[in-house]
Amino acid sequence: MRVKKKCTIGEFLSKAREDLASSYPEYKNIHHNSLIYVKEDFIIPFDYSFYDLLTNKAQGKNGPLIKLADMGTYEKDEGYVAKILERRWYEKNKHIFPASKWELYDPLKNI
């Protein structure tokens, strides 16, 4: 999925939910606020934009969270794909691997 430069995580999740609903009918009744976006081992808050993460050189545990393709217009996943999941599932399974490793993204925290 391509997103505009200033697209927030919340806007992305809304578009992703619409795309998922075409293949998975159970997503038609889920609000995008019920979804979370996990990149590497970080839960990225709704108010961040991909542009914010890119320009602030957001770092994950294994390098940059966002990488650009050669054209500079979209992310190129190389090993650490993003996950979109229901918040309800996360709350139920946060004590079990891999969700037990996930933490809220904090740009001020040293990694």
C-alpha positions as CSV (number, residue, x, y, z in Angstrom):
1,M,0.0,0.0,0.0
2,R,1.3,3.4,-0.9
3,V,0.7,6.3,1.5
4,K,1.3,10.0,1.2
5,K,4.3,11.6,2.9
6,K,2.4,13.1,5.9
7,C,0.1,10.1,6.4
8,T,-0.3,9.3,10.1
9,I,-0.3,5.7,11.4
10,G,-4.0,6.2,12.3
11,E,-4.8,7.2,8.7
12,F,-2.8,4.2,7.4
13,L,-4.6,1.8,9.7
14,S,-7.9,3.2,8.5
15,K,-6.9,2.5,4.9
16,A,-5.5,-0.9,5.8
17,R,-8.7,-1.8,7.5
18,E,-10.7,-1.0,4.4
19,D,-8.4,-3.1,2.3
20,L,-8.5,-6.0,4.8
21,A,-12.4,-5.8,4.9
22,S,-12.6,-6.7,1.2
23,S,-10.9,-10.1,1.9
24,Y,-11.8,-10.6,5.5
25,P,-15.5,-9.6,6.3
26,E,-14.9,-9.6,10.0
27,Y,-12.8,-6.4,9.5
28,K,-15.9,-4.5,8.2
29,N,-17.1,-3.9,11.8
30,I,-13.8,-3.1,13.4
31,H,-12.9,0.5,13.9
32,H,-9.4,1.5,12.9
33,N,-8.8,2.6,16.5
34,S,-9.1,-1.0,17.5
35,L,-6.0,-1.8,15.4
36,I,-2.3,-1.4,16.3
37,Y,0.7,-1.0,14.1
38,V,3.9,-2.9,15.2
39,K,7.2,-2.3,13.4
40,E,10.1,-4.4,14.5
41,D,9.3,-4.6,18.3
42,F,7.7,-1.2,18.6
43,I,4.0,-0.3,18.8
44,I,3.8,3.0,16.9
45,P,1.2,5.5,18.2
46,F,-1.5,6.8,15.9
47,D,-0.4,10.4,15.8
48,Y,3.1,9.7,14.3
49,S,3.4,10.0,10.5
50,F,5.7,7.9,8.4
51,Y,7.4,11.2,7.5
52,D,8.1,12.0,11.2
53,L,9.7,8.6,11.6
54,L,11.8,9.0,8.5
55,T,13.0,12.6,9.1
56,N,13.7,12.0,12.7
57,K,15.7,8.8,11.7
58,A,13.7,6.7,14.1
59,Q,15.8,3.7,15.1
60,G,14.6,0.3,15.9
61,K,16.7,-2.3,17.7
62,N,18.2,-3.4,14.3
63,G,18.5,-0.2,12.4
64,P,16.1,2.4,10.9
65,L,12.4,1.8,11.4
66,I,11.6,3.2,7.9
67,K,13.7,2.6,4.8
68,L,13.0,4.2,1.4
69,A,13.1,2.5,-1.9
70,D,15.3,3.8,-4.7
71,M,12.5,6.2,-5.9
72,G,12.2,7.6,-2.4
73,T,8.4,7.1,-2.3
74,Y,7.7,4.0,-0.3
75,E,9.1,1.8,2.3
76,K,11.1,-1.2,1.3
77,D,10.8,-4.0,3.9
78,E,14.0,-6.0,4.3
79,G,13.4,-8.5,7.0
80,Y,11.3,-6.7,9.6
81,V,7.8,-6.4,8.2
82,A,5.2,-4.3,9.9
83,K,2.2,-6.0,11.6
84,I,-1.3,-4.8,11.9
85,L,-3.4,-6.5,14.5
86,E,-6.4,-6.0,16.8
87,R,-5.7,-4.3,20.1
88,R,-8.0,-6.9,21.7
89,W,-5.7,-9.7,20.5
90,Y,-2.6,-7.9,21.8
91,E,-4.2,-7.3,25.3
92,K,-5.1,-10.9,25.5
93,N,-1.6,-12.2,24.4
94,K,0.9,-9.5,25.5
95,H,2.4,-11.9,28.0
96,I,3.2,-14.5,25.2
97,F,6.1,-14.2,22.7
98,P,6.4,-12.3,20.4
99,A,3.9,-9.8,21.8
100,S,5.8,-9.9,25.1
101,K,8.8,-8.2,23.4
102,W,6.8,-5.3,22.0
103,E,6.9,-1.9,23.6
104,L,5.5,1.5,22.9
105,Y,7.7,3.5,20.6
106,D,9.4,6.4,22.4
107,P,11.7,8.6,20.3
108,L,13.5,9.9,23.4
109,K,14.5,6.5,24.7
110,N,18.0,5.4,23.8
111,I,18.2,2.1,22.1
